[in-house]
Amino acid sequence: MLDYRGEQVVFWGRQLGENGFNIWRYDFHANSLRKLTADRAVSGHPFWSNDGRQIVYFSTVGVSNATEWFRHDQFQPHHAARNIWLMNSDGSQRTQLTHGTHLDEHPCFSPDGKFVVFVSDRSGSMNLWRIAISTGELDQLTTHASLDYRPIFSPTGDRLAFFSTNNPAHSHALCVMNWKTGSITFPIPDDVFAWVHGPYWLPDGKTLLLHGALAGQSVCNLWFFHLPSRQLERLTIPEFSSTAHGSLSIPNHRLVYDSSEKLNNL
């Protein structure tokens, strides 16, 4: 994920032969890659604060012996316990925000930096929760038996986007919550995507960068979704037919994404 200035990207992964997953940061100006965590654990889903000074993430440190992450059960509750952690952008001053043997993951900062919203199985289902950073006070935001995942605030903090299966089709669909009222809408018709993940807000607060597969298809691509017009626009990247997990910096004209494909010249 890019920071909001487009100068650094933070991600999680493992080196060949490494036991566990760690958080990494790449700096475009210095052309440098730095490992921010070095635990025999699974640490992932890093997310920048708006000012780029802090990173929030999940980790199994101190609560589980897990050093593996499995894609096939990533949306299932009750697997290896993990908590939400906070650290400076250089990896210093790591602070544990949540505690217990719950599955807490995929955190995001509120734009004012006062809260972290995350996914948790504390209620028995994978719902959204909020924690106040200063007090540790917890609030449950969604309460149904379906899956809610990958929350992210709009730039002004008035809306929270995520994907959810709490819809008639029970598919992974884009969901937008009004932060003040808690009302929820599904702005994309059920028959457009087989599933859709992401999302990532663009600075205009009107456009979301998504990734998903169209109905009847299996290939994942990046998409712009313009909320006012409800129009979709595929983001085509030369030499890549499958792309996912995009973040975009308008001032720097930088797009960061991942793909299972490898370029022929690499």
C-alpha positions as CSV (number, residue, x, y, z in Angstrom):
1,M,0.0,0.0,0.0
2,L,1.2,3.5,-0.9
3,D,1.4,6.2,1.6
4,Y,-0.8,9.2,0.8
5,R,2.1,11.2,-0.5
6,G,3.1,8.4,-2.9
7,E,6.7,8.3,-1.6
8,Q,6.7,4.9,0.1
9,V,5.0,1.6,-0.1
10,V,4.4,-0.9,2.7
11,F,3.6,-4.5,2.2
12,W,3.9,-7.9,3.9
13,G,5.6,-11.1,2.7
14,R,8.4,-13.6,3.3
15,Q,11.9,-14.1,1.9
16,L,12.8,-17.5,0.4
17,G,13.5,-19.9,3.2
18,E,12.1,-17.5,5.9
19,N,9.9,-18.8,8.6
20,G,6.9,-16.4,9.0
21,F,5.7,-13.3,7.3
22,N,7.0,-9.7,8.0
23,I,6.2,-6.1,7.2
24,W,8.4,-4.3,4.6
25,R,8.8,-0.7,3.5
26,Y,10.1,0.5,0.2
27,D,11.2,4.2,-0.3
28,F,11.1,5.5,-3.8
29,H,13.4,8.4,-3.3
30,A,16.1,6.4,-1.6
31,N,15.4,3.3,-3.7
32,S,15.7,1.3,-0.5
33,L,13.9,-1.7,0.9
34,R,13.7,-2.1,4.7
35,K,12.3,-5.0,6.8
36,L,10.3,-3.5,9.6
37,T,9.5,-6.6,11.6
38,A,11.7,-9.6,12.2
39,D,9.5,-12.0,14.2
40,R,9.0,-15.7,13.9
41,A,5.3,-15.0,13.4
42,V,2.7,-13.8,10.8
43,S,2.6,-10.1,10.6
44,G,0.5,-8.5,7.8
45,H,-2.1,-6.2,6.4
46,P,-0.1,-3.0,7.0
47,F,-1.9,0.4,6.7
48,W,-0.4,3.9,6.8
49,S,-1.6,6.8,8.9
50,N,-2.6,9.9,6.9
51,D,0.6,11.7,7.9
52,G,2.8,8.7,7.0
53,R,4.4,8.5,10.5
54,Q,2.7,5.3,11.7
55,I,1.7,1.9,10.4
56,V,-1.0,-0.3,11.9
57,Y,-1.0,-4.0,11.2
58,F,-1.9,-7.5,12.6
59,S,0.5,-10.0,14.1
60,T,0.4,-13.4,15.8
61,V,3.3,-12.3,18.1
62,G,2.7,-13.4,21.7
63,V,-0.7,-15.0,21.0
64,S,0.0,-17.8,18.5
65,N,2.8,-20.0,17.3
66,A,1.6,-19.6,13.7
67,T,4.2,-18.9,11.1
68,E,2.1,-19.7,8.1
69,W,-0.7,-17.9,6.3
70,F,-3.1,-19.8,4.1
71,R,-5.0,-18.1,1.3
72,H,-7.8,-20.7,1.3
73,D,-9.0,-19.9,4.8
74,Q,-8.3,-16.2,5.0
75,F,-11.9,-15.2,5.4
76,Q,-12.8,-17.9,7.9
77,P,-13.2,-17.1,11.6
78,H,-11.4,-18.9,14.5
79,H,-8.1,-19.7,12.9
80,A,-4.7,-18.7,14.3
81,A,-5.2,-15.9,16.8
82,R,-3.7,-12.4,16.1
83,N,-3.9,-8.9,17.5
84,I,-3.7,-5.4,16.1
85,W,-0.4,-3.6,16.5
86,L,0.9,0.0,15.9
87,M,4.5,1.1,15.1
88,N,6.3,4.1,13.7
89,S,7.1,4.1,10.0
90,D,10.7,3.0,10.7
91,G,9.5,0.0,12.7
92,S,10.2,1.5,16.2
93,Q,7.9,1.8,19.2
94,R,5.7,-1.1,18.5
95,T,2.6,-1.0,20.6
96,Q,-0.1,-3.7,20.9
97,L,-3.6,-2.3,20.5
98,T,-5.9,-5.3,20.9
99,H,-5.4,-8.3,23.2
100,G,-6.8,-11.8,23.7
101,T,-7.1,-14.9,21.6
102,H,-9.3,-13.4,18.9
103,L,-8.7,-13.1,15.2
104,D,-8.1,-9.4,14.7
105,E,-6.8,-8.3,11.3
106,H,-7.1,-5.9,8.4
107,P,-6.9,-2.6,10.3
108,C,-7.2,0.9,8.9
109,F,-6.7,4.3,10.5
110,S,-9.4,7.0,10.6
111,P,-8.2,10.1,8.8
112,D,-7.8,12.0,12.1
113,G,-5.6,9.2,13.5
114,K,-7.8,8.7,16.6
115,F,-9.3,5.3,15.8
116,V,-8.5,2.1,14.1
117,V,-11.2,0.0,12.4
118,F,-10.4,-3.6,12.0
119,V,-12.0,-7.1,11.3
120,S,-12.5,-9.4,14.2
121,D,-14.3,-12.7,15.0
122,R,-15.0,-11.5,18.6
123,S,-18.7,-11.8,18.0
124,G,-18.4,-15.2,16.3
125,S,-18.5,-13.8,12.8
126,M,-16.0,-11.7,10.9
127,N,-17.4,-8.2,11.6
128,L,-16.0,-4.7,11.8
129,W,-14.8,-3.2,15.1
130,R,-13.4,0.1,16.2
131,I,-10.7,0.8,18.8
132,A,-9.8,4.2,20.2
133,I,-6.1,4.5,20.2
134,S,-5.8,6.7,23.3
135,T,-8.1,4.7,25.5
136,G,-8.3,1.2,24.0
137,E,-12.2,1.4,24.1
138,L,-13.8,-1.1,21.7
139,D,-17.0,-0.8,19.7
140,Q,-18.6,-3.3,17.4
141,L,-19.7,-1.6,14.1
142,T,-21.4,-4.5,12.3
143,T,-23.4,-7.2,13.9
144,H,-24.6,-9.7,11.3
145,A,-23.5,-13.3,10.7
146,S,-21.9,-12.5,7.4
147,L,-18.3,-11.5,6.4
148,D,-17.1,-7.9,6.5
149,Y,-13.5,-7.3,5.3
150,R,-10.9,-4.8,4.3
151,P,-12.3,-1.5,5.7
152,I,-11.0,1.9,4.5
153,F,-12.1,5.4,5.3
154,S,-12.9,8.0,2.7
155,P,-10.4,11.0,2.7
156,T,-12.9,13.1,4.7
157,G,-13.8,10.3,7.1
158,D,-17.5,10.5,6.4
159,R,-17.7,7.1,4.8
160,L,-16.2,3.6,5.3
161,A,-15.8,1.3,2.4
162,F,-15.3,-2.5,2.7
163,F,-16.5,-5.7,1.1
164,S,-19.2,-7.8,2.6
165,T,-21.2,-10.9,2.0
166,N,-24.2,-9.4,3.9
167,N,-26.2,-9.1,0.7
168,P,-28.9,-11.2,-1.1
169,A,-26.3,-12.9,-3.4
170,H,-24.0,-13.6,-0.4
171,S,-21.1,-12.6,-2.8
172,H,-18.1,-10.5,-1.9
173,A,-19.6,-7.1,-2.8
174,L,-18.6,-3.5,-2.3
175,C,-20.2,-1.9,0.7
176,V,-20.2,1.7,1.8
177,M,-21.2,2.8,5.3
178,N,-22.2,6.3,6.3
179,W,-19.9,6.9,9.2
180,K,-22.3,9.2,11.1
181,T,-25.5,7.3,10.7
182,G,-24.2,3.7,10.2
183,S,-26.4,3.2,7.2
184,I,-25.0,0.8,4.6
185,T,-25.4,0.6,0.8
186,F,-24.2,-1.8,-1.9
187,P,-23.7,0.6,-4.9
188,I,-22.7,-2.1,-7.5
189,P,-25.5,-4.4,-8.8
190,D,-25.2,-8.0,-7.8
191,D,-24.9,-9.3,-11.3
192,V,-21.8,-7.2,-12.3
193,F,-19.0,-9.0,-10.4
194,A,-18.5,-12.7,-9.4
195,W,-16.7,-11.1,-6.5
196,V,-15.0,-7.8,-5.7
197,H,-12.3,-6.9,-3.2
198,G,-10.3,-3.9,-2.2
199,P,-11.3,-1.1,-1.9
200,Y,-9.0,2.0,-2.0
201,W,-10.3,5.6,-2.0
202,L,-8.9,8.1,-4.4
203,P,-8.2,11.6,-3.0
204,D,-11.3,13.0,-4.7
205,G,-13.5,11.0,-2.3
206,K,-15.7,10.1,-5.2
207,T,-13.8,7.2,-6.8
208,L,-12.8,3.8,-5.5
209,L,-10.0,1.5,-6.8
210,L,-11.2,-2.1,-6.7
211,H,-10.1,-5.5,-7.8
212,G,-12.4,-8.3,-8.8
213,A,-13.6,-10.8,-11.4
214,L,-16.6,-10.0,-13.6
215,A,-19.6,-12.3,-13.4
216,G,-18.9,-15.5,-15.3
217,Q,-15.1,-14.9,-15.4
218,S,-12.2,-15.9,-13.2
219,V,-9.5,-13.3,-14.1
220,C,-9.0,-10.6,-11.5
221,N,-8.4,-7.0,-12.7
222,L,-8.2,-3.5,-11.2
223,W,-11.3,-1.2,-11.6
224,F,-12.2,2.4,-11.0
225,F,-15.7,2.8,-9.6
226,H,-17.1,6.3,-9.8
227,L,-19.6,6.6,-7.0
228,P,-21.7,9.6,-8.2
229,S,-22.3,8.1,-11.7
230,R,-22.0,4.4,-10.6
231,Q,-19.8,3.8,-13.6
232,L,-17.0,1.2,-13.8
233,E,-13.8,1.6,-15.7
234,R,-11.2,-1.2,-16.1
235,L,-7.6,-0.2,-15.4
236,T,-5.6,-1.9,-18.1
237,I,-1.9,-2.4,-17.4
238,P,0.3,-3.4,-20.3
239,E,1.8,-6.9,-20.1
240,F,-0.4,-7.9,-17.1
241,S,-3.7,-9.7,-17.6
242,S,-4.3,-10.3,-13.8
243,T,-3.9,-7.5,-11.2
244,A,-5.1,-7.0,-7.6
245,H,-4.7,-4.9,-4.4
246,G,-4.1,-1.5,-6.0
247,S,-3.2,1.8,-4.4
248,L,-2.7,5.0,-6.3
249,S,-1.0,8.3,-5.8
250,I,-2.3,11.0,-8.0
251,P,0.5,13.6,-7.4
252,N,3.3,11.1,-8.1
253,H,1.4,9.2,-10.9
254,R,2.3,6.0,-9.1
255,L,0.2,2.9,-9.0
256,V,1.2,0.0,-6.8
257,Y,-0.5,-3.4,-7.2
258,D,0.3,-7.1,-7.1
259,S,0.1,-9.9,-9.6
260,S,0.8,-13.6,-9.9
261,E,2.4,-13.0,-13.3
262,K,6.0,-12.3,-14.0
263,L,7.2,-10.1,-16.8
264,N,9.2,-11.8,-19.5
265,N,12.2,-9.4,-19.1
266,L,12.6,-10.0,-15.4
